């Protein structure tokens, strides 16, 4: 995921976000932490070093930031990036994925060097290696599963956010409630069905634009198929298997960007297992979009892992 945007606004926002980050850590048990991922704390000091480096490179940014007063959005973007980096590291350890220093150096060289690789980005040349390593590991995660993953799920639809949440909560009560809801919606003429089966290799668009494949059995999710189109999908993952005999179709031929997008959504399962606590200064963690958002009402959907308490 990129932080590219109009250069002037980005720089002002970054500097202003530095002021925001300096004050975070107000949440319970999160003093001095921008976020906690599993047992790992992401300290504010790590974030501040990015801003220090940025101010050193472009000293005119700070006064511009104070003048524009843009704080929150880029602060959330940076917090999101740091959480995703930690999720990638945890997934890499679990999956025994590795990226060598030579691979990182080669990729940076392909991008034109550290300065070119980070132009217009929220981080600078000093962080180029770290960011490229994260991108390569995410692609490796995607490569490992894009041909081999098979999921089975119940599916129904909703036309509003409220309806999507209500249906998701009902599905999350268990397989019987999920089956009953699907049967009711199918009888009413909605696109609904039980025991649907999908593979990323057969539906690459779904794999790279939705969280469908990044959840363990028992997880319920509701999300818009296309952002802001009012067409919600509500699914309950029933089974998730890896086929070791599946032939390689996309793993060796897909563009790295495709593999990174798929790998990023796979991090949803890692986030469910580890748990993500975000400093309240950044709002709340969106477990579907894997990003910090201002409030609960602005998440990209709903996600209820198996055994999560339901209201």
C-alpha positions as CSV (number, residue, x, y, z in Angstrom):
1,X,0.0,0.0,0.0
2,X,1.4,3.4,-1.0
3,X,1.3,6.8,0.6
4,X,1.8,8.6,-2.6
5,X,-0.2,11.8,-3.0
6,X,0.3,15.4,-4.0
7,X,3.8,16.3,-2.9
8,X,3.1,19.5,-1.0
9,X,0.1,18.3,0.9
10,X,1.9,15.1,1.8
11,X,4.9,16.8,3.3
12,X,2.8,19.2,5.3
13,X,0.7,16.4,6.6
14,X,3.7,14.3,7.5
15,X,5.2,17.0,9.6
16,X,2.0,17.7,11.3
17,X,1.5,14.1,12.0
18,X,4.8,14.1,13.7
19,X,3.3,16.5,16.3
20,X,0.4,14.1,16.7
21,X,2.6,11.1,17.2
22,X,4.7,12.8,19.8
23,X,1.7,12.9,22.1
24,X,0.3,9.4,21.7
25,X,0.3,6.7,24.3
26,X,-2.7,7.9,26.2
27,X,-4.5,4.6,26.2
28,X,-4.5,2.1,29.0
29,X,-1.4,-0.1,29.0
30,X,-0.2,1.7,25.9
31,X,2.0,4.4,27.5
32,X,4.7,5.3,25.0
33,X,3.2,2.9,22.3
34,X,1.7,3.8,19.0
35,X,0.2,0.3,18.8
36,X,0.5,-3.1,20.3
37,X,0.4,-6.2,18.0
38,X,0.3,-9.4,19.9
39,X,3.2,-9.1,22.4
40,X,5.0,-6.5,20.4
41,X,4.8,-2.8,21.2
42,X,5.5,-0.3,18.5
43,X,7.1,2.7,20.4
44,X,6.6,6.3,19.5
45,X,10.4,6.7,19.4
46,X,10.6,4.5,16.3
47,X,8.0,6.7,14.6
48,X,9.7,9.9,15.6
49,X,13.0,8.9,14.0
50,X,11.2,8.9,10.6
51,X,10.1,12.5,11.1
52,X,13.5,13.6,12.4
53,X,15.1,12.3,9.2
54,X,12.4,13.9,7.1
55,X,13.0,17.3,8.7
56,X,16.7,17.0,8.2
57,X,16.2,16.4,4.5
58,X,13.6,19.0,4.0
59,X,13.6,21.6,6.8
60,X,10.9,23.8,5.2
61,X,8.3,21.1,5.8
62,X,7.6,21.9,9.5
63,X,6.5,25.5,9.1
64,X,4.3,24.5,6.1
65,X,2.7,21.8,8.3
66,X,2.0,24.3,11.1
67,X,0.4,26.7,8.6
68,X,-1.9,24.0,7.1
69,X,-2.7,22.3,10.3
70,X,-3.1,18.8,8.7
71,X,-2.7,16.3,11.5
72,X,-4.9,13.2,11.5
73,X,-5.0,11.5,8.2
74,X,-1.2,11.0,7.7
75,X,-0.8,10.1,11.4
76,X,-3.3,7.3,10.8
77,X,-1.6,6.2,7.6
78,X,1.8,6.0,9.4
79,X,0.3,4.1,12.3
80,X,-1.3,1.7,9.9
81,X,1.9,1.1,8.0
82,X,3.8,0.3,11.2
83,X,1.1,-2.2,12.3
84,X,1.1,-3.9,9.0
85,X,4.9,-4.1,9.0
86,X,4.7,-5.9,12.4
87,X,2.0,-8.2,11.1
88,X,4.2,-9.1,8.1
89,X,7.1,-9.9,10.4
90,X,4.9,-12.2,12.5
91,X,3.4,-13.9,9.4
92,X,6.9,-14.4,8.0
93,X,8.0,-16.1,11.2
94,X,4.9,-18.3,11.3
95,X,5.3,-19.2,7.6
96,X,9.1,-19.4,7.6
97,X,9.4,-16.8,4.8
98,X,12.7,-15.1,4.2
99,X,14.1,-12.3,2.1
100,X,17.8,-11.8,1.7
101,X,19.7,-8.5,1.9
102,X,20.7,-9.1,-1.7
103,X,17.1,-9.3,-2.8
104,X,16.4,-6.1,-1.0
105,X,19.3,-4.4,-2.5
106,X,18.4,-5.6,-6.0
107,X,14.9,-4.3,-5.7
108,X,16.1,-0.9,-4.5
109,X,18.4,-0.8,-7.5
110,X,15.6,-1.7,-9.8
111,X,13.7,1.3,-8.4
112,X,16.6,3.7,-9.1
113,X,18.2,3.7,-5.6
114,X,16.9,4.8,-2.2
115,X,16.2,8.4,-3.2
116,X,14.1,7.4,-6.2
117,X,12.4,4.5,-4.4
118,X,11.1,6.8,-1.7
119,X,10.3,10.0,-3.6
120,X,7.0,11.3,-2.5
121,X,6.6,8.6,0.1
122,X,5.9,9.0,3.8
123,X,9.3,7.5,4.6
124,X,12.8,8.5,3.4
125,X,15.9,6.8,2.0
126,X,17.0,5.5,5.4
127,X,13.8,3.5,5.6
128,X,14.0,2.2,2.0
129,X,15.5,-1.1,2.9
130,X,13.0,-1.8,5.6
131,X,10.0,-0.9,3.4
132,X,11.2,-3.0,0.5
133,X,11.8,-5.9,2.8
134,X,8.2,-5.7,4.0
135,X,6.9,-5.5,0.4
136,X,9.0,-8.5,-0.7
137,X,7.8,-10.6,2.3
138,X,4.2,-9.7,1.7
139,X,4.6,-10.8,-1.9
140,X,6.1,-14.1,-0.7
141,X,3.2,-14.7,1.6
142,X,0.8,-14.1,-1.4
143,X,2.9,-16.4,-3.6
144,X,2.8,-19.2,-1.1
145,X,-1.0,-19.4,-1.1
146,X,-2.4,-17.9,-4.3
147,X,-2.5,-21.2,-6.1
148,X,-3.1,-23.5,-3.1
149,X,-5.8,-22.0,-0.9
150,X,-9.3,-23.2,-1.0
151,X,-12.2,-21.8,1.1
152,X,-15.8,-22.8,1.7
153,X,-18.2,-20.2,3.0
154,X,-21.9,-19.2,3.4
155,X,-22.8,-16.0,1.6
156,X,-25.6,-13.4,1.6
157,X,-26.1,-9.8,0.7
158,X,-27.1,-6.5,2.4
159,X,-27.9,-3.1,1.0
160,X,-26.9,-0.9,4.0
161,X,-24.1,-0.8,6.6
162,X,-26.6,-1.4,9.4
163,X,-28.2,-4.4,7.6
164,X,-24.7,-5.8,6.9
165,X,-23.7,-5.6,10.6
166,X,-27.0,-7.1,11.7
167,X,-26.6,-10.1,9.3
168,X,-22.9,-10.5,10.2
169,X,-23.7,-10.6,13.9
170,X,-26.5,-13.2,13.3
171,X,-24.1,-15.4,11.2
172,X,-21.5,-15.1,14.0
173,X,-23.9,-16.8,16.4
174,X,-23.0,-20.1,14.8
175,X,-23.5,-22.4,11.8
176,X,-27.2,-23.0,12.4
177,X,-28.0,-19.3,12.4
178,X,-25.8,-18.7,9.4
179,X,-27.6,-21.5,7.4
180,X,-31.0,-20.2,8.5
181,X,-30.2,-16.6,7.3
182,X,-28.8,-17.8,4.0
183,X,-32.0,-19.9,3.4
184,X,-34.2,-17.0,4.3
185,X,-32.4,-14.6,2.0
186,X,-32.3,-17.1,-0.9
187,X,-36.0,-17.6,-0.6
188,X,-36.5,-13.8,-0.7
189,X,-34.6,-13.7,-4.0
190,X,-31.3,-12.4,-2.8
191,X,-27.9,-13.7,-4.0
192,X,-27.3,-16.1,-1.1
193,X,-26.0,-19.6,-0.9
194,X,-24.4,-22.1,1.5
195,X,-21.2,-24.0,1.0
196,X,-19.8,-21.8,-1.7
197,X,-16.3,-22.7,-2.8
198,X,-13.6,-20.4,-4.1
199,X,-9.9,-20.3,-4.9
200,X,-7.7,-17.2,-5.4
201,X,-6.4,-18.6,-8.6
202,X,-9.9,-18.8,-10.0
203,X,-11.1,-15.4,-8.7
204,X,-7.9,-13.2,-8.6
205,X,-10.0,-10.0,-8.5
206,X,-11.7,-11.1,-5.3
207,X,-8.4,-12.2,-3.9
208,X,-6.7,-8.8,-4.4
209,X,-9.6,-6.5,-3.6
210,X,-11.5,-8.2,-0.7
211,X,-10.6,-9.9,2.7
212,X,-12.4,-13.1,1.7
213,X,-9.4,-15.4,1.8
214,X,-7.6,-13.9,4.8
215,X,-9.8,-15.4,7.6
216,X,-9.8,-18.7,9.5
217,X,-12.9,-21.0,9.7
218,X,-15.6,-19.5,11.9
219,X,-14.8,-15.9,11.0
220,X,-17.7,-13.8,9.8
221,X,-17.1,-10.7,7.6
222,X,-19.2,-8.0,6.0
223,X,-17.7,-5.7,3.4
224,X,-18.7,-3.8,0.3
225,X,-17.7,-5.5,-2.9
226,X,-16.7,-2.1,-4.2
227,X,-16.2,0.8,-1.8
228,X,-19.2,3.0,-1.3
229,X,-21.5,1.2,-3.8
230,X,-24.0,0.0,-1.2
231,X,-23.7,-3.6,-2.1
232,X,-22.5,-5.5,0.9
233,X,-21.3,-9.1,1.0
234,X,-21.8,-11.0,4.3
235,X,-19.8,-14.3,4.6
236,X,-19.1,-16.9,7.1
237,X,-15.9,-18.9,6.5
238,X,-16.7,-22.6,7.0
239,X,-13.5,-24.2,5.8
240,X,-10.0,-23.1,4.7
241,X,-7.6,-25.6,3.3
242,X,-4.3,-25.6,1.5
243,X,-4.0,-28.0,-1.4
244,X,-0.3,-29.1,-1.5
245,X,-0.8,-30.7,-5.0
246,X,-2.2,-27.6,-6.7
247,X,-0.2,-26.7,-9.8
248,X,1.5,-23.3,-9.9
249,X,-0.4,-21.0,-12.1
250,X,-0.1,-17.5,-10.6
251,X,2.7,-18.0,-8.0
252,X,5.4,-17.8,-10.6
253,X,3.7,-15.6,-13.2
254,X,1.7,-13.0,-11.4
255,X,2.9,-9.4,-11.1
256,X,4.5,-8.7,-7.7
257,X,1.9,-6.0,-7.1
258,X,-0.8,-8.7,-7.3
259,X,1.0,-10.9,-4.9
260,X,1.5,-8.1,-2.5
261,X,-2.2,-7.1,-2.6
262,X,-3.2,-10.7,-1.9
263,X,-0.6,-11.1,0.7
264,X,-1.8,-8.0,2.5
265,X,-5.3,-9.4,2.8
266,X,-3.9,-12.6,4.2
267,X,-2.6,-10.6,7.1
268,X,-6.1,-10.4,8.4
269,X,-5.8,-14.0,9.8
270,X,-2.5,-13.0,11.5
271,X,-4.1,-9.9,13.0
272,X,-7.0,-12.0,14.3
273,X,-4.6,-14.4,16.0
274,X,-2.2,-11.7,17.4
275,X,-4.7,-9.0,18.2
276,X,-4.1,-5.3,17.4
277,X,-4.5,-2.5,19.9
278,X,-4.2,1.0,18.5
279,X,-3.5,4.1,20.5
280,X,-6.8,6.1,20.8
281,X,-5.0,9.1,19.3
282,X,-5.3,7.3,15.9
283,X,-8.9,6.3,16.2
284,X,-9.7,2.6,15.9
285,X,-8.3,-0.3,14.1
286,X,-10.3,-1.4,11.0
287,X,-9.9,-5.3,11.0
288,X,-11.3,-5.5,7.4
289,X,-9.2,-2.8,5.8
290,X,-6.2,-3.4,8.1
291,X,-5.8,0.3,8.8
292,X,-6.4,3.0,11.4
293,X,-9.7,4.9,10.9
294,X,-11.2,7.8,12.8
295,X,-14.1,5.9,14.4
296,X,-16.0,2.7,14.6
297,X,-18.6,4.0,12.1
298,X,-15.9,4.5,9.5
299,X,-14.4,1.0,9.2
300,X,-14.7,-0.6,5.8
301,X,-16.8,-3.4,7.3
302,X,-17.2,-5.9,10.1
303,X,-15.2,-8.8,11.2
304,X,-16.0,-11.3,13.9
305,X,-13.5,-14.1,14.5
306,X,-14.8,-17.4,15.8
307,X,-15.8,-17.2,19.5
308,X,-15.7,-13.4,19.5
309,X,-18.4,-12.1,21.9
310,X,-21.6,-11.0,20.2
311,X,-24.2,-8.5,21.3
